[in-house]
Structures are given as C-alpha cells and as structure tokens.
Amino acid sequence: MVAGILAKMATQKDLDKGMQIKSNALVEVNWLDACAHMNVEEINKNKLIDFLCQTQTMGKVIAQDKNVLCIATNISAANGADIIAIPIKWIKWLKIIEKTN
C-alpha cells in the first residue's frame, strides 16, 4: 500500500451494470483477446476459451461507453496518444488506481 494511493477492483459485470471510470484514471486491465493458433491438431469443444489470450494492459482511461473502454498506453506532446480499445465483454477484471489526496 502506498500513502495517498487507492486501488479499487472491478469486473466486467460492474462495467456491464454501467460503472463509469473517471477519464484520466490509471487502470490495469486483465482481458481475454483473440489469438491466432497454427498447426492445431485437435479442438476440445468444452475448452474453447483456452484458445483466447490472457492480456494485461495498463494506462490512462481516455473514453468509455457501454461497449468499449479506450486506454492510452502512451501519451506524447509530439505524437499524440497510442490507444487500445478493449471490448467491455472481454474484460475479466480491472484495477482502478486513484490518488486519495
């Protein structure tokens, strides 16, 4: 724990219920991304989720609607922002990092 810093956890269900994250909040997002797989010899239809890729993204929230959370992973005065748009339905959990003072 760091003095003056608060981390709150949220899940996809919280976001689905309309939870809004403050613009400029720092977040760590754990989400499932699409993955390409080569030379697959067998598919277990009961474990298709295993073909998705666990992904971690950290950055600053720049926009959110009911379907998408946009996070800036790099912001530069010279080159603008590098962003990633994460579908809300793909988020497993996220940690919101806020200043308390």
N, C-alpha and C positions, 0 to 999 in steps of 0.2 A: 504494500500500500504506500502510495506517495501522498504527502501532505498537499492538500489543495486540488487533488485529482479524484474523481469519482468514475468508476466503470459500472455501467448497467448492462445487463444481458437482456436480449430479446430474441424471439424466434419468428419463423415465418408466420405462425398463427397470429402473433401480435401484430405483424405488419398487415396481414390479411384483414384483421379487425379494424384497420385504419390508423394504426400507430404512425405518427409523423415524427421524423427525426429532424432536429434543427439543422438548417443549412449551415455549413461550415463546421458541423460536429465531426470530430475524428472518430472513425469506426474501424473495427476489424470484422470482416465478414467471412464466414465459413459457408461455402455453397457448392453445389454439385454442378459441374459444367459438362457439356457434351465432349466426348472423346472419340477419336478415330482409333480403330484397332486393326492391325494387319494380320494375315495368316491365322484367322480364327478357325479352329477345327471343330469346336463343339460349343453349343449355346445351351445353357441351363435356363429354361424359360421362367423358373422360380427365382432366379438371381440376376435378372437383367440390370438391376440397379448397380451391380458390381462393374458394369461397363462405363458408368459415369466416373468423372474425375473429381475427387475431393480438391477444392481450390480455396486458397486463403487470399484475400485482398485487403489491403489497408490503405486508408486515405481519408480525404475530406469529402463529406456529402455536399453535392452541388445541386441536386434536384431529386425529386421523388414524386411518383404518382401511384395509383393503385396497382400498377403492373411492374414498374421499374424503379430501381434505386441506382442513381448515377453517382459515381465516386471518382474524384480527381486523385490520381495516383502521383501526379507530378504537376506543379504549377510554376510557370516561368513568366516573368515580365516580358521576356523577349519572344517566347514561342507559344504563349497561351497555356492551355491545360491538356494533359493526357488523361482521358477519362475511360472508365469501363462502365457499361450499362449492364446491370445484373437483374435478370427477371426475379421478381419477388417470390414466385413459386419455386425457384431454385435455391433459395436461401435456407440453410439449416438453422443457423443462429448468427447473431451479431453482437458485438460488444461496443457500446457507445461510451466514448471517453470524454468526460467533461471537466472543466475547471469548476471548483466549488467556491472560489473567492474571486 
